[in-house]
Amino acid sequence: MVIFSEDGEKYLHVHALENQGNGPQASFETTFPESGVYKIWGQFQKEGNVFTIPFVVEVP
């Protein structure tokens, strides 16, 4: 995952936690540098196809 703060000043690059196998779920863990709105792009592969999915989260 790639994560940007709303103002574009903060950047995080997060990988899925290890040892998850090939199941339909993936877990990620990170610490946000401060409260605010963040845009997240997750990239996933299924059956050889790559999907990039955007998310928006608000960190209290």
C-alpha distance matrix in Angstrom:
0.0 3.8 6.4 10.1 13.3 15.8 18.0 15.4 16.6 13.8 10.6 8.0 5.8 5.0 6.2 8.1 11.5 14.1 17.1 15.8 17.6 17.1 17.6 16.4 14.3 11.2 11.0 8.5 10.3 10.3 13.1 13.2 15.8 17.9 18.6 17.7 15.7 12.0 10.2 6.6 5.5 4.4 6.4 9.1 12.6 15.8 19.3 18.3 16.7 13.1 11.8 9.3 9.4 9.6 10.1 12.3 13.2 16.2 16.4 20.1
3.8 0.0 3.8 6.8 10.4 13.0 14.7 11.9 13.2 10.7 7.4 5.9 4.7 6.4 8.9 11.5 14.6 17.3 20.5 19.5 21.3 20.8 21.3 20.0 17.9 14.9 14.3 11.5 12.3 11.1 13.1 12.2 14.1 16.2 17.1 15.9 13.9 10.1 8.3 5.7 5.3 6.7 8.7 12.1 15.4 18.8 22.1 20.8 18.9 15.1 13.6 10.4 10.6 9.6 10.3 11.6 12.8 15.4 15.7 19.4
6.4 3.8 0.0 3.8 6.9 9.7 11.7 9.4 10.7 8.0 5.6 4.9 6.3 7.9 11.2 13.4 16.1 19.2 22.5 21.4 23.6 23.3 23.3 21.7 19.2 16.4 15.1 12.0 12.0 10.1 11.0 9.3 11.1 12.7 13.4 12.1 10.3 6.5 5.7 4.5 6.6 8.8 11.7 14.9 18.5 21.7 25.2 24.1 21.9 18.2 16.2 12.8 11.9 9.8 9.3 9.4 10.0 12.0 12.2 15.9
10.1 6.8 3.8 0.0 3.8 6.5 7.9 5.7 7.3 5.6 4.8 6.6 9.1 11.4 14.8 17.2 19.8 22.9 26.2 25.2 27.4 27.1 27.0 25.3 22.8 20.1 18.8 15.6 15.2 12.7 12.7 10.0 10.8 11.7 12.4 10.5 8.8 5.6 5.4 6.6 8.9 11.9 14.7 18.2 21.7 24.9 28.3 27.0 24.6 20.9 18.7 15.0 14.1 11.3 10.8 9.8 10.5 11.8 12.2 15.7
13.3 10.4 6.9 3.8 0.0 3.8 5.4 5.1 6.2 5.1 6.7 8.9 12.1 14.0 17.6 19.7 21.9 25.3 28.6 27.5 30.1 29.9 29.5 27.6 24.9 22.3 20.6 17.4 16.5 13.6 12.6 9.2 9.3 9.1 9.4 7.2 6.2 4.5 6.4 8.9 12.0 14.9 18.1 21.4 25.0 28.0 31.5 30.5 28.0 24.3 21.9 18.2 16.7 13.4 12.1 9.9 9.8 9.8 10.1 13.1
15.8 13.0 9.7 6.5 3.8 0.0 3.8 5.5 7.8 8.3 10.1 12.5 15.4 17.3 20.8 22.6 25.1 28.4 31.7 30.3 32.7 32.1 31.6 29.3 26.8 24.6 23.1 20.3 19.6 17.0 15.9 12.3 12.4 11.3 10.5 7.3 5.4 5.5 6.9 10.4 13.3 16.7 19.8 23.1 26.7 29.5 32.9 32.0 29.2 25.6 22.8 19.1 17.3 13.7 12.4 9.6 10.1 9.7 11.1 13.6
18.0 14.7 11.7 7.9 5.4 3.8 0.0 3.8 5.5 7.6 10.2 13.4 16.5 19.0 22.6 24.9 27.3 30.5 33.9 32.8 35.2 34.8 34.5 32.5 30.0 27.5 26.0 22.9 21.9 18.9 17.5 13.9 13.0 12.1 12.1 9.5 8.8 8.9 10.2 13.3 15.8 19.3 22.1 25.6 29.1 32.1 35.5 34.2 31.4 27.8 25.3 21.5 20.2 16.7 15.9 13.3 13.8 13.2 14.0 16.1
15.4 11.9 9.4 5.7 5.1 5.5 3.8 0.0 3.8 5.8 7.3 10.8 13.6 16.5 20.0 22.6 25.2 28.2 31.6 30.7 33.0 32.5 32.6 30.7 28.4 25.7 24.4 21.2 20.5 17.6 16.7 13.5 12.7 13.0 13.7 11.5 10.4 9.0 9.4 11.8 13.7 17.1 19.5 23.2 26.5 29.7 33.0 31.4 28.9 25.1 23.0 19.2 18.5 15.4 15.2 13.4 14.3 14.5 15.1 17.8
16.6 13.2 10.7 7.3 6.2 7.8 5.5 3.8 0.0 3.8 6.7 10.3 13.6 16.6 20.2 23.1 25.2 28.1 31.8 31.3 33.7 33.7 33.9 32.4 29.8 26.8 25.1 21.6 20.3 17.0 15.6 12.5 10.7 11.4 13.0 11.8 11.9 10.7 12.0 13.9 16.1 19.1 21.5 25.1 28.4 31.8 35.1 33.5 31.2 27.4 25.6 21.9 21.3 18.3 17.8 15.9 16.0 15.7 15.4 17.8
13.8 10.7 8.0 5.6 5.1 8.3 7.6 5.8 3.8 0.0 3.8 6.9 10.5 13.1 16.9 19.7 21.6 24.5 28.2 27.8 30.4 30.6 30.8 29.4 26.7 23.6 21.6 18.0 16.6 13.2 11.9 9.0 7.7 9.2 11.3 10.6 10.8 9.0 10.6 11.8 14.2 16.7 19.3 22.7 26.1 29.4 32.8 31.4 29.4 25.6 23.8 20.2 19.5 16.8 16.0 14.4 14.1 14.0 13.2 15.8
10.6 7.4 5.6 4.8 6.7 10.1 10.2 7.3 6.7 3.8 0.0 3.8 6.9 10.0 13.6 16.6 18.8 21.6 25.2 24.8 27.2 27.3 27.8 26.7 24.1 20.9 19.2 15.7 14.7 11.7 11.5 9.5 9.3 11.6 13.6 12.9 12.3 9.4 9.9 10.0 11.6 13.8 16.0 19.4 22.7 26.2 29.5 27.9 26.1 22.3 20.8 17.4 17.2 15.0 14.7 14.1 14.1 15.0 14.4 17.5
8.0 5.9 4.9 6.6 8.9 12.5 13.4 10.8 10.3 6.9 3.8 0.0 3.8 6.3 10.0 13.0 15.0 17.8 21.5 21.2 23.7 24.1 24.6 23.7 21.0 17.6 15.8 12.2 11.2 8.4 9.1 8.3 9.2 12.1 14.1 14.0 13.3 10.1 10.4 9.2 10.7 11.9 14.1 17.1 20.4 23.8 27.1 25.9 24.3 20.6 19.3 16.3 16.0 14.5 14.0 14.0 13.7 15.0 14.0 17.3
5.8 4.7 6.3 9.1 12.1 15.4 16.5 13.6 13.6 10.5 6.9 3.8 0.0 3.8 6.9 10.3 12.7 15.1 18.7 18.5 20.7 21.0 21.9 21.3 18.9 15.4 14.2 10.8 10.7 9.1 11.0 11.2 12.7 15.6 17.4 17.2 16.1 12.6 12.0 9.7 9.8 10.1 11.5 14.3 17.3 20.8 24.0 22.6 21.3 17.7 17.0 14.3 14.8 14.1 14.3 15.2 15.4 17.4 16.7 20.1
5.0 6.4 7.9 11.4 14.0 17.3 19.0 16.5 16.6 13.1 10.0 6.3 3.8 0.0 3.8 6.8 9.0 11.7 15.2 15.0 17.4 18.0 18.7 18.3 15.7 12.0 10.5 7.1 7.4 6.9 9.9 11.1 13.4 16.3 17.8 17.9 16.9 13.5 13.0 10.0 10.2 9.2 10.8 12.8 15.8 19.0 22.3 21.4 20.5 17.1 16.3 14.2 14.3 14.2 13.9 15.2 15.0 17.2 16.2 19.6
6.2 8.9 11.2 14.8 17.6 20.8 22.6 20.0 20.2 16.9 13.6 10.0 6.9 3.8 0.0 3.8 6.4 8.5 11.9 11.7 13.8 14.5 15.6 15.8 13.5 9.8 9.0 6.6 8.2 9.2 12.7 14.4 17.0 19.8 21.2 21.3 20.1 16.6 15.7 12.3 11.6 9.4 9.9 10.9 13.4 16.4 19.6 18.8 18.4 15.4 15.2 14.0 14.5 15.4 15.5 17.5 17.4 20.0 19.2 22.5
8.1 11.5 13.4 17.2 19.7 22.6 24.9 22.6 23.1 19.7 16.6 13.0 10.3 6.8 3.8 0.0 3.8 6.3 9.2 8.2 10.7 11.6 12.3 12.6 10.1 6.3 5.6 4.7 7.5 10.0 13.7 15.8 18.8 21.3 22.2 22.5 21.2 18.0 17.1 13.5 12.8 9.9 10.3 10.1 12.5 14.9 18.1 18.0 17.8 15.4 15.0 14.4 14.5 15.8 15.6 17.9 17.6 20.3 19.6 22.7
11.5 14.6 16.1 19.8 21.9 25.1 27.3 25.2 25.2 21.6 18.8 15.0 12.7 9.0 6.4 3.8 0.0 3.8 6.8 6.8 10.1 12.1 12.7 13.8 11.0 7.6 5.8 5.6 7.1 10.2 13.8 16.5 19.5 22.1 23.2 24.0 23.1 20.2 19.9 16.5 16.3 13.5 14.1 13.5 15.5 17.5 20.4 20.7 20.9 18.8 18.6 18.2 18.0 19.2 18.5 20.5 19.6 21.9 20.6 23.3
14.1 17.3 19.2 22.9 25.3 28.4 30.5 28.2 28.1 24.5 21.6 17.8 15.1 11.7 8.5 6.3 3.8 0.0 3.8 5.7 8.3 11.0 12.5 14.5 12.4 9.5 8.9 9.3 10.8 13.6 17.1 20.0 22.7 25.5 26.8 27.7 26.8 23.8 23.2 19.7 19.1 16.0 15.8 14.7 15.8 17.6 20.0 20.2 21.1 19.4 19.9 20.0 20.5 22.0 21.8 24.0 23.3 25.7 24.4 27.1
17.1 20.5 22.5 26.2 28.6 31.7 33.9 31.6 31.8 28.2 25.2 21.5 18.7 15.2 11.9 9.2 6.8 3.8 0.0 3.8 5.7 9.2 10.7 13.5 12.0 10.2 10.3 11.9 13.7 16.9 20.4 23.3 26.2 28.8 29.9 30.7 29.7 26.8 26.1 22.5 21.7 18.3 17.8 15.9 16.3 17.3 19.3 20.1 21.4 20.4 21.1 21.8 22.2 24.2 24.0 26.4 25.8 28.3 27.1 29.7
15.8 19.5 21.4 25.2 27.5 30.3 32.8 30.7 31.3 27.8 24.8 21.2 18.5 15.0 11.7 8.2 6.8 5.7 3.8 0.0 3.8 6.6 7.2 9.8 8.3 7.0 8.0 10.5 13.1 16.6 20.1 22.8 26.0 28.3 28.9 29.4 28.1 25.2 24.3 20.7 19.8 16.2 15.8 13.6 14.1 14.7 16.9 18.2 19.2 18.3 18.6 19.5 19.6 21.8 21.5 24.1 23.6 26.4 25.6 28.3
17.6 21.3 23.6 27.4 30.1 32.7 35.2 33.0 33.7 30.4 27.2 23.7 20.7 17.4 13.8 10.7 10.1 8.3 5.7 3.8 0.0 3.8 5.8 9.2 9.3 9.0 11.1 13.7 16.5 19.9 23.6 26.0 29.3 31.6 32.1 32.3 30.8 27.8 26.5 22.7 21.2 17.5 16.3 13.5 13.0 12.9 14.5 15.9 17.5 17.3 18.2 19.8 20.4 23.1 23.3 26.3 26.2 29.2 28.8 31.6
17.1 20.8 23.3 27.1 29.9 32.1 34.8 32.5 33.7 30.6 27.3 24.1 21.0 18.0 14.5 11.6 12.1 11.0 9.2 6.6 3.8 0.0 3.8 6.8 8.2 8.7 11.9 14.5 17.9 21.1 24.9 26.9 30.2 32.3 32.6 32.4 30.4 27.4 25.6 21.9 19.9 16.1 14.5 11.2 10.1 9.3 10.8 12.7 14.2 14.4 15.4 17.5 18.3 21.3 22.0 25.3 25.7 29.0 29.0 32.0
17.6 21.3 23.3 27.0 29.5 31.6 34.5 32.6 33.9 30.8 27.8 24.6 21.9 18.7 15.6 12.3 12.7 12.5 10.7 7.2 5.8 3.8 0.0 3.8 5.5 7.5 10.8 14.0 17.5 20.9 24.5 26.4 29.9 31.7 31.5 31.3 29.3 26.6 24.9 21.4 19.8 16.1 15.1 11.8 11.3 10.1 12.0 14.5 15.3 15.5 15.7 17.7 17.6 20.5 20.7 23.9 24.2 27.4 27.6 30.4
16.4 20.0 21.7 25.3 27.6 29.3 32.5 30.7 32.4 29.4 26.7 23.7 21.3 18.3 15.8 12.6 13.8 14.5 13.5 9.8 9.2 6.8 3.8 0.0 3.8 6.9 10.4 13.6 17.2 20.4 23.9 25.3 28.9 30.3 29.8 29.2 27.0 24.4 22.6 19.2 17.6 14.1 13.5 10.2 10.3 8.9 11.5 14.1 14.0 14.0 13.4 15.3 14.8 17.7 17.9 21.2 21.7 25.0 25.7 28.5
14.3 17.9 19.2 22.8 24.9 26.8 30.0 28.4 29.8 26.7 24.1 21.0 18.9 15.7 13.5 10.1 11.0 12.4 12.0 8.3 9.3 8.2 5.5 3.8 0.0 3.8 6.8 10.2 13.6 16.9 20.3 21.9 25.6 26.9 26.5 26.1 24.1 21.7 20.3 16.9 16.0 12.6 12.8 10.3 11.7 11.4 14.5 16.5 16.1 15.2 14.1 15.1 14.1 16.4 15.9 18.9 18.9 22.0 22.3 25.1
11.2 14.9 16.4 20.1 22.3 24.6 27.5 25.7 26.8 23.6 20.9 17.6 15.4 12.0 9.8 6.3 7.6 9.5 10.2 7.0 9.0 8.7 7.5 6.9 3.8 0.0 3.8 6.7 10.3 13.6 17.1 18.9 22.4 24.1 24.1 24.0 22.2 19.5 18.3 14.8 14.0 10.5 11.0 9.3 11.3 12.2 15.6 16.8 16.4 14.8 13.8 14.1 13.3 15.3 14.8 17.5 17.4 20.4 20.3 23.3
11.0 14.3 15.1 18.8 20.6 23.1 26.0 24.4 25.1 21.6 19.2 15.8 14.2 10.5 9.0 5.6 5.8 8.9 10.3 8.0 11.1 11.9 10.8 10.4 6.8 3.8 0.0 3.8 6.9 10.4 13.8 15.9 19.5 21.2 21.3 21.7 20.4 17.9 17.4 14.1 14.3 11.4 12.8 12.0 14.5 15.9 19.2 20.2 19.7 17.7 16.5 16.0 14.9 15.9 14.7 16.8 15.8 18.4 17.8 20.5
8.5 11.5 12.0 15.6 17.4 20.3 22.9 21.2 21.6 18.0 15.7 12.2 10.8 7.1 6.6 4.7 5.6 9.3 11.9 10.5 13.7 14.5 14.0 13.6 10.2 6.7 3.8 0.0 3.8 6.9 10.5 12.5 16.0 18.0 18.5 18.9 17.9 15.1 15.0 11.8 12.4 10.2 12.1 12.4 15.4 17.5 21.0 21.4 20.6 18.0 16.7 15.5 14.4 14.8 13.5 15.1 14.0 16.4 15.4 18.4
10.3 12.3 12.0 15.2 16.5 19.6 21.9 20.5 20.3 16.6 14.7 11.2 10.7 7.4 8.2 7.5 7.1 10.8 13.7 13.1 16.5 17.9 17.5 17.2 13.6 10.3 6.9 3.8 0.0 3.8 7.2 9.9 13.2 15.3 16.2 17.3 17.0 14.6 15.4 12.8 14.3 12.8 15.1 15.9 19.0 21.3 24.7 24.9 24.1 21.3 20.0 18.3 17.1 16.8 15.0 15.8 14.0 15.6 13.8 16.3
10.3 11.1 10.1 12.7 13.6 17.0 18.9 17.6 17.0 13.2 11.7 8.4 9.1 6.9 9.2 10.0 10.2 13.6 16.9 16.6 19.9 21.1 20.9 20.4 16.9 13.6 10.4 6.9 3.8 0.0 3.8 6.5 9.5 12.0 13.4 14.7 14.8 12.5 13.9 12.0 14.0 13.5 16.1 17.7 21.0 23.6 27.2 27.0 25.9 22.7 21.3 19.0 17.8 16.8 14.9 15.0 13.0 14.1 11.9 14.5
13.1 13.1 11.0 12.7 12.6 15.9 17.5 16.7 15.6 11.9 11.5 9.1 11.0 9.9 12.7 13.7 13.8 17.1 20.4 20.1 23.6 24.9 24.5 23.9 20.3 17.1 13.8 10.5 7.2 3.8 0.0 3.8 6.4 8.7 10.6 12.6 13.6 12.1 14.3 13.4 16.1 16.2 19.2 21.1 24.5 27.2 30.7 30.5 29.2 25.9 24.2 21.7 20.3 18.6 16.4 15.5 13.0 13.0 10.1 12.2
13.2 12.2 9.3 10.0 9.2 12.3 13.9 13.5 12.5 9.0 9.5 8.3 11.2 11.1 14.4 15.8 16.5 20.0 23.3 22.8 26.0 26.9 26.4 25.3 21.9 18.9 15.9 12.5 9.9 6.5 3.8 0.0 3.8 5.6 7.4 9.0 10.3 9.0 11.8 11.8 15.0 16.0 19.2 21.6 25.2 28.0 31.6 31.2 29.5 26.1 24.1 21.1 19.4 17.2 14.8 13.3 10.9 10.4 7.6 10.0
15.8 14.1 11.1 10.8 9.3 12.4 13.0 12.7 10.7 7.7 9.3 9.2 12.7 13.4 17.0 18.8 19.5 22.7 26.2 26.0 29.3 30.2 29.9 28.9 25.6 22.4 19.5 16.0 13.2 9.5 6.4 3.8 0.0 3.8 7.3 9.4 11.4 10.7 13.7 14.3 17.4 18.9 22.0 24.6 28.2 31.1 34.7 34.0 32.4 28.8 26.9 23.7 22.3 19.8 17.7 15.8 13.6 12.5 9.7 11.3
17.9 16.2 12.7 11.7 9.1 11.3 12.1 13.0 11.4 9.2 11.6 12.1 15.6 16.3 19.8 21.3 22.1 25.5 28.8 28.3 31.6 32.3 31.7 30.3 26.9 24.1 21.2 18.0 15.3 12.0 8.7 5.6 3.8 0.0 3.8 6.5 9.5 10.1 13.7 15.1 18.6 20.4 23.8 26.4 30.1 32.9 36.6 36.1 34.1 30.5 28.3 25.0 23.1 20.2 17.7 15.1 12.5 10.5 7.6 8.4
18.6 17.1 13.4 12.4 9.4 10.5 12.1 13.7 13.0 11.3 13.6 14.1 17.4 17.8 21.2 22.2 23.2 26.8 29.9 28.9 32.1 32.6 31.5 29.8 26.5 24.1 21.3 18.5 16.2 13.4 10.6 7.4 7.3 3.8 0.0 3.8 7.2 9.0 12.8 14.7 18.4 20.3 23.9 26.5 30.3 32.8 36.5 36.3 34.0 30.6 27.9 24.7 22.3 19.2 16.3 13.2 10.3 7.5 4.9 5.2
17.7 15.9 12.1 10.5 7.2 7.3 9.5 11.5 11.8 10.6 12.9 14.0 17.2 17.9 21.3 22.5 24.0 27.7 30.7 29.4 32.3 32.4 31.3 29.2 26.1 24.0 21.7 18.9 17.3 14.7 12.6 9.0 9.4 6.5 3.8 0.0 3.8 6.5 10.2 12.8 16.5 18.9 22.5 25.2 29.0 31.5 35.2 34.9 32.4 28.9 26.0 22.6 20.2 16.8 14.0 10.6 8.3 5.6 5.2 6.6
15.7 13.9 10.3 8.8 6.2 5.4 8.8 10.4 11.9 10.8 12.3 13.3 16.1 16.9 20.1 21.2 23.1 26.8 29.7 28.1 30.8 30.4 29.3 27.0 24.1 22.2 20.4 17.9 17.0 14.8 13.6 10.3 11.4 9.5 7.2 3.8 0.0 3.8 6.9 9.9 13.5 16.2 19.8 22.5 26.3 28.7 32.3 32.0 29.3 25.9 22.8 19.4 16.8 13.3 10.6 7.1 5.8 4.3 6.2 8.8
12.0 10.1 6.5 5.6 4.5 5.5 8.9 9.0 10.7 9.0 9.4 10.1 12.6 13.5 16.6 18.0 20.2 23.8 26.8 25.2 27.8 27.4 26.6 24.4 21.7 19.5 17.9 15.1 14.6 12.5 12.1 9.0 10.7 10.1 9.0 6.5 3.8 0.0 3.8 6.4 10.0 12.7 16.3 19.2 22.9 25.5 29.2 28.6 26.0 22.5 19.7 16.2 14.0 10.6 8.4 5.8 5.4 6.3 7.6 11.0
10.2 8.3 5.7 5.4 6.4 6.9 10.2 9.4 12.0 10.6 9.9 10.4 12.0 13.0 15.7 17.1 19.9 23.2 26.1 24.3 26.5 25.6 24.9 22.6 20.3 18.3 17.4 15.0 15.4 13.9 14.3 11.8 13.7 13.7 12.8 10.2 6.9 3.8 0.0 3.8 6.9 10.0 13.4 16.5 20.1 22.7 26.2 25.5 22.7 19.2 16.3 12.7 10.6 7.1 5.9 4.6 6.6 8.9 10.9 14.4
6.6 5.7 4.5 6.6 8.9 10.4 13.3 11.8 13.9 11.8 10.0 9.2 9.7 10.0 12.3 13.5 16.5 19.7 22.5 20.7 22.7 21.9 21.4 19.2 16.9 14.8 14.1 11.8 12.8 12.0 13.4 11.8 14.3 15.1 14.7 12.8 9.9 6.4 3.8 0.0 3.8 6.4 9.9 12.9 16.6 19.3 22.9 22.2 19.7 16.2 13.4 10.0 8.2 5.6 4.9 6.0 7.7 10.8 12.2 16.0
5.5 5.3 6.6 8.9 12.0 13.3 15.8 13.7 16.1 14.2 11.6 10.7 9.8 10.2 11.6 12.8 16.3 19.1 21.7 19.8 21.2 19.9 19.8 17.6 16.0 14.0 14.3 12.4 14.3 14.0 16.1 15.0 17.4 18.6 18.4 16.5 13.5 10.0 6.9 3.8 0.0 3.8 6.6 9.9 13.4 16.3 19.7 18.8 16.1 12.5 10.0 6.4 5.5 4.4 6.2 8.8 11.1 14.5 15.9 19.7
4.4 6.7 8.8 11.9 14.9 16.7 19.3 17.1 19.1 16.7 13.8 11.9 10.1 9.2 9.4 9.9 13.5 16.0 18.3 16.2 17.5 16.1 16.1 14.1 12.6 10.5 11.4 10.2 12.8 13.5 16.2 16.0 18.9 20.4 20.3 18.9 16.2 12.7 10.0 6.4 3.8 0.0 3.8 6.5 10.2 13.0 16.6 16.0 13.8 10.3 8.1 5.6 5.2 6.4 7.8 11.0 12.7 16.3 17.4 21.1
6.4 8.7 11.7 14.7 18.1 19.8 22.1 19.5 21.5 19.3 16.0 14.1 11.5 10.8 9.9 10.3 14.1 15.8 17.8 15.8 16.3 14.5 15.1 13.5 12.8 11.0 12.8 12.1 15.1 16.1 19.2 19.2 22.0 23.8 23.9 22.5 19.8 16.3 13.4 9.9 6.6 3.8 0.0 3.8 7.0 10.3 13.6 12.5 10.4 6.9 5.6 4.4 6.3 8.9 11.2 14.5 16.5 20.1 21.1 24.8
9.1 12.1 14.9 18.2 21.4 23.1 25.6 23.2 25.1 22.7 19.4 17.1 14.3 12.8 10.9 10.1 13.5 14.7 15.9 13.6 13.5 11.2 11.8 10.2 10.3 9.3 12.0 12.4 15.9 17.7 21.1 21.6 24.6 26.4 26.5 25.2 22.5 19.2 16.5 12.9 9.9 6.5 3.8 0.0 3.8 6.8 10.3 9.8 8.3 5.7 5.2 6.5 8.1 11.3 13.3 16.9 18.6 22.3 23.2 26.8
12.6 15.4 18.5 21.7 25.0 26.7 29.1 26.5 28.4 26.1 22.7 20.4 17.3 15.8 13.4 12.5 15.5 15.8 16.3 14.1 13.0 10.1 11.3 10.3 11.7 11.3 14.5 15.4 19.0 21.0 24.5 25.2 28.2 30.1 30.3 29.0 26.3 22.9 20.1 16.6 13.4 10.2 7.0 3.8 0.0 3.8 6.7 6.2 5.4 4.4 6.1 8.9 11.0 14.6 16.8 20.5 22.3 26.0 27.0 30.6
15.8 18.8 21.7 24.9 28.0 29.5 32.1 29.7 31.8 29.4 26.2 23.8 20.8 19.0 16.4 14.9 17.5 17.6 17.3 14.7 12.9 9.3 10.1 8.9 11.4 12.2 15.9 17.5 21.3 23.6 27.2 28.0 31.1 32.9 32.8 31.5 28.7 25.5 22.7 19.3 16.3 13.0 10.3 6.8 3.8 0.0 3.8 5.4 5.3 6.6 7.9 11.3 12.9 16.7 18.7 22.5 24.3 28.0 29.1 32.6
19.3 22.1 25.2 28.3 31.5 32.9 35.5 33.0 35.1 32.8 29.5 27.1 24.0 22.3 19.6 18.1 20.4 20.0 19.3 16.9 14.5 10.8 12.0 11.5 14.5 15.6 19.2 21.0 24.7 27.2 30.7 31.6 34.7 36.6 36.5 35.2 32.3 29.2 26.2 22.9 19.7 16.6 13.6 10.3 6.7 3.8 0.0 3.8 5.6 8.5 10.7 14.3 16.2 20.1 22.3 26.1 28.0 31.7 32.9 36.4
18.3 20.8 24.1 27.0 30.5 32.0 34.2 31.4 33.5 31.4 27.9 25.9 22.6 21.4 18.8 18.0 20.7 20.2 20.1 18.2 15.9 12.7 14.5 14.1 16.5 16.8 20.2 21.4 24.9 27.0 30.5 31.2 34.0 36.1 36.3 34.9 32.0 28.6 25.5 22.2 18.8 16.0 12.5 9.8 6.2 5.4 3.8 0.0 3.8 6.6 9.8 13.2 15.9 19.6 22.3 26.0 28.2 31.9 33.0 36.6
16.7 18.9 21.9 24.6 28.0 29.2 31.4 28.9 31.2 29.4 26.1 24.3 21.3 20.5 18.4 17.8 20.9 21.1 21.4 19.2 17.5 14.2 15.3 14.0 16.1 16.4 19.7 20.6 24.1 25.9 29.2 29.5 32.4 34.1 34.0 32.4 29.3 26.0 22.7 19.7 16.1 13.8 10.4 8.3 5.4 5.3 5.6 3.8 0.0 3.8 6.5 10.1 12.8 16.5 19.4 23.1 25.5 29.3 30.8 34.4
13.1 15.1 18.2 20.9 24.3 25.6 27.8 25.1 27.4 25.6 22.3 20.6 17.7 17.1 15.4 15.4 18.8 19.4 20.4 18.3 17.3 14.4 15.5 14.0 15.2 14.8 17.7 18.0 21.3 22.7 25.9 26.1 28.8 30.5 30.6 28.9 25.9 22.5 19.2 16.2 12.5 10.3 6.9 5.7 4.4 6.6 8.5 6.6 3.8 0.0 3.8 6.8 9.9 13.4 16.4 20.0 22.5 26.2 27.6 31.3
11.8 13.6 16.2 18.7 21.9 22.8 25.3 23.0 25.6 23.8 20.8 19.3 17.0 16.3 15.2 15.0 18.6 19.9 21.1 18.6 18.2 15.4 15.7 13.4 14.1 13.8 16.5 16.7 20.0 21.3 24.2 24.1 26.9 28.3 27.9 26.0 22.8 19.7 16.3 13.4 10.0 8.1 5.6 5.2 6.1 7.9 10.7 9.8 6.5 3.8 0.0 3.8 6.3 10.0 12.9 16.6 19.3 23.0 24.7 28.4
9.3 10.4 12.8 15.0 18.2 19.1 21.5 19.2 21.9 20.2 17.4 16.3 14.3 14.2 14.0 14.4 18.2 20.0 21.8 19.5 19.8 17.5 17.7 15.3 15.1 14.1 16.0 15.5 18.3 19.0 21.7 21.1 23.7 25.0 24.7 22.6 19.4 16.2 12.7 10.0 6.4 5.6 4.4 6.5 8.9 11.3 14.3 13.2 10.1 6.8 3.8 0.0 3.8 6.7 10.0 13.5 16.3 19.9 21.7 25.4
9.4 10.6 11.9 14.1 16.7 17.3 20.2 18.5 21.3 19.5 17.2 16.0 14.8 14.3 14.5 14.5 18.0 20.5 22.2 19.6 20.4 18.3 17.6 14.8 14.1 13.3 14.9 14.4 17.1 17.8 20.3 19.4 22.3 23.1 22.3 20.2 16.8 14.0 10.6 8.2 5.5 5.2 6.3 8.1 11.0 12.9 16.2 15.9 12.8 9.9 6.3 3.8 0.0 3.8 6.7 10.4 13.2 16.9 19.0 22.6
9.6 9.6 9.8 11.3 13.4 13.7 16.7 15.4 18.3 16.8 15.0 14.5 14.1 14.2 15.4 15.8 19.2 22.0 24.2 21.8 23.1 21.3 20.5 17.7 16.4 15.3 15.9 14.8 16.8 16.8 18.6 17.2 19.8 20.2 19.2 16.8 13.3 10.6 7.1 5.6 4.4 6.4 8.9 11.3 14.6 16.7 20.1 19.6 16.5 13.4 10.0 6.7 3.8 0.0 3.8 7.0 10.2 13.7 16.1 19.7
10.1 10.3 9.3 10.8 12.1 12.4 15.9 15.2 17.8 16.0 14.7 14.0 14.3 13.9 15.5 15.6 18.5 21.8 24.0 21.5 23.3 22.0 20.7 17.9 15.9 14.8 14.7 13.5 15.0 14.9 16.4 14.8 17.7 17.7 16.3 14.0 10.6 8.4 5.9 4.9 6.2 7.8 11.2 13.3 16.8 18.7 22.3 22.3 19.4 16.4 12.9 10.0 6.7 3.8 0.0 3.8 6.6 10.3 12.7 16.1
12.3 11.6 9.4 9.8 9.9 9.6 13.3 13.4 15.9 14.4 14.1 14.0 15.2 15.2 17.5 17.9 20.5 24.0 26.4 24.1 26.3 25.3 23.9 21.2 18.9 17.5 16.8 15.1 15.8 15.0 15.5 13.3 15.8 15.1 13.2 10.6 7.1 5.8 4.6 6.0 8.8 11.0 14.5 16.9 20.5 22.5 26.1 26.0 23.1 20.0 16.6 13.5 10.4 7.0 3.8 0.0 3.8 7.0 9.9 13.1
13.2 12.8 10.0 10.5 9.8 10.1 13.8 14.3 16.0 14.1 14.1 13.7 15.4 15.0 17.4 17.6 19.6 23.3 25.8 23.6 26.2 25.7 24.2 21.7 18.9 17.4 15.8 14.0 14.0 13.0 13.0 10.9 13.6 12.5 10.3 8.3 5.8 5.4 6.6 7.7 11.1 12.7 16.5 18.6 22.3 24.3 28.0 28.2 25.5 22.5 19.3 16.3 13.2 10.2 6.6 3.8 0.0 3.8 6.3 9.6
16.2 15.4 12.0 11.8 9.8 9.7 13.2 14.5 15.7 14.0 15.0 15.0 17.4 17.2 20.0 20.3 21.9 25.7 28.3 26.4 29.2 29.0 27.4 25.0 22.0 20.4 18.4 16.4 15.6 14.1 13.0 10.4 12.5 10.5 7.5 5.6 4.3 6.3 8.9 10.8 14.5 16.3 20.1 22.3 26.0 28.0 31.7 31.9 29.3 26.2 23.0 19.9 16.9 13.7 10.3 7.0 3.8 0.0 3.8 6.3
16.4 15.7 12.2 12.2 10.1 11.1 14.0 15.1 15.4 13.2 14.4 14.0 16.7 16.2 19.2 19.6 20.6 24.4 27.1 25.6 28.8 29.0 27.6 25.7 22.3 20.3 17.8 15.4 13.8 11.9 10.1 7.6 9.7 7.6 4.9 5.2 6.2 7.6 10.9 12.2 15.9 17.4 21.1 23.2 27.0 29.1 32.9 33.0 30.8 27.6 24.7 21.7 19.0 16.1 12.7 9.9 6.3 3.8 0.0 3.8
20.1 19.4 15.9 15.7 13.1 13.6 16.1 17.8 17.8 15.8 17.5 17.3 20.1 19.6 22.5 22.7 23.3 27.1 29.7 28.3 31.6 32.0 30.4 28.5 25.1 23.3 20.5 18.4 16.3 14.5 12.2 10.0 11.3 8.4 5.2 6.6 8.8 11.0 14.4 16.0 19.7 21.1 24.8 26.8 30.6 32.6 36.4 36.6 34.4 31.3 28.4 25.4 22.6 19.7 16.1 13.1 9.6 6.3 3.8 0.0
